Amino acid sequence: MIRMDQIEKISDFEWVISRKFRGDMLADVRIFSSQELLKIASGDLSLEQAVNASALPGIISPMVVMPDVHQGYGFPIGGVAAINAKNGVISPGAIGYDINCGVRLLASSIEFEQAKDQLPSLATTLNQYCPSGVGVEGDIRISKKELDEICCSGARWAMKKGMASDDDLRRTEEAGEMAKGTSENISHKAIERGLPQLGTLGAGNHFIEVDRVDQIIDENAAKIMGLFKDCLVLQIHCGSRGFGHQICTDFVQQFLVSFRKWGSDLPDRELVYAPLDSNEGKAYLGAMQAAANYAFCNRQLLAHFARKAFSDVFSKKTHNFHLRQVYDVAHNMGKMETYSINNIATRVCVHRKGATRAFGPGGEGLPQEYSPFGQPVLVPGSMGTDSWVLIGSEKSKNISWGSCCHGAGRLMSRSKAKHVVRGDRLKAELEGEGIEIRAGSMGGLAEEAPQAYKDVDEVVAIVEHVGIAGKVAHLRPVAVIKG
Amino acid sequence: MNKRHGFQEIEHTADKEIEAWAPTFEELMIECAKGMISLMAIKPGSGAKVIRDLILPDIENEMTLVGFLGDLLQIMDVQHLVPTVYKISKSKGRKKVEMEMKKFLPGGREIKAVTHHNLRIIQKGYLLHTQVVFDV
């Protein structure tokens, strides 16, 4: 554990663990946090994991830690590492097993008051159309050839099938299609998992949530994003399902076998890596991008099903039942990006694990309408609590590798949450607060209880204070669907 | 708590973790598999038994353990089967795991992957002990 007295205070919301702290560190660890949240983080392995990650070859200082940080395996959740593309490495464990786990936000013009009587029916219909739970397969059957296409073209495959619009793609990070995705080095085991799971939500902390826009803070940005006070919006939190999990599993195993070619010691095996310019590194990069494309396509299909549910429930009540894409953004991803390091444009592989890209005005690859303002940054709270829509800032590129927080961050272990919360009681409580709940497992629901997470408002206040993102809108849940 | 074989869940902020123990490595593999299935809260249905085999390269024990649990997770995810009986044998430098499996009942919780995080198999007295973290 790292003690508070080993962390240097820069300001009320910025802290540093100097690279002098441990001999193998190649970068400082910069933490964006309040003192209170930092104390919580220092109570588990979060900061030690950040220190371990700061020893990855080619890392450029600083290794960044977000206020929603919590202990993961190898690399902390809420960590960002920028690694020089010329002489650096790529680490599957620093991106995560759920490659391109991310959030999509869709907005409607349906006012809450107009819709509130239909919310039970909407929750049930969403639950029916969006398959969720352990071992549950999707209704969309694809061939191996189609899976290969999805690996290359991501959400564009869904457009070809009539399940996505041009606006959906434009308003997705990387336009929903990472250029170097290829199924070339993907195992049969991963393919077996990927084929039946396309268009499914899964279980765990993944969800579909209907929210009411409770407050608009930045009128101008909200208008550009299509967010209006008291109207319904929909969030989809999901990733690359078993396909991505297996790809990461396979490459961690392969890298551990080949590691002796370029390294001798690891602070944690989950930080195993390969040089970006090695055959192994290139193979992982292509497979990781393929899994990212699968995830973009998966969220696109879930959005298509959600639109169908909105149409079924609201088409007879209103003409404005369409769900418009606001944005789709990843929070577990490795991306090649360019930053100015000592006034030299430098290509780096940004490893974001539990961290969201937060480009400001003029950011590379932003859709035309967002380019003057910055990209939407989606920060869901825990189940039953509020969420935030933020906007990326120029400053994020200078201090946090163009990144921001991704959620509230866990506070309590899952086993403890299950001991202190009963799923059925929680469901009743949340429904008493006007939130419709559809959940596959009461135990799973208890693990995701609001009290198991930090306060998302506090997390967002910190990123706003340090200037890596600004507040646009505040969302309040009205229906949650969980596997 | 069974003193010779067993597993228990231990606290982990975001993921799931078990500690398992057994007299031999093969028995430890089985305890870890039982622990993983217990975390998933998956129960076998009443359907017919099927047999599934896994052949594992006999490499370092930690790698073999993660490889076995990962392959079991893959079978569970794809075929929706859960093991009820395990038999592990060793021949020609490889381990063969034979499992009697049944389709599992709906419900349960998802484990995404088996991790190598801080994984060490250590001898404590006459028993082997290990801790495994699962990504959920």
Interface residues (C-beta under 8 A of the other chain):
Chain A: D44 S46 H70 Q71 G72 Y73 G74 I77 G93 G96 Y97 D98 G133 V134 G135 K189 E192 R193 P196 G202 A203 G204 N205 G242 H245 Q246 C248 T249 V252 Q253 L256 V257 D268 R269 E270 V272 R410 L411 M412 S413 R414 S415 K416 G440 S441 G443 G444 E447 G483
Chain B: E9 I10 E11 H12 T13 A14 D15 K16 M40 A41 I42 M63 V66 G67 G70 D71 Q74 M76 D77 V78 H80 F104 P106 G107 G108 R109 E110 K112 A113 V114 T115 H116 H117 N118 L119 V133 D135 V136
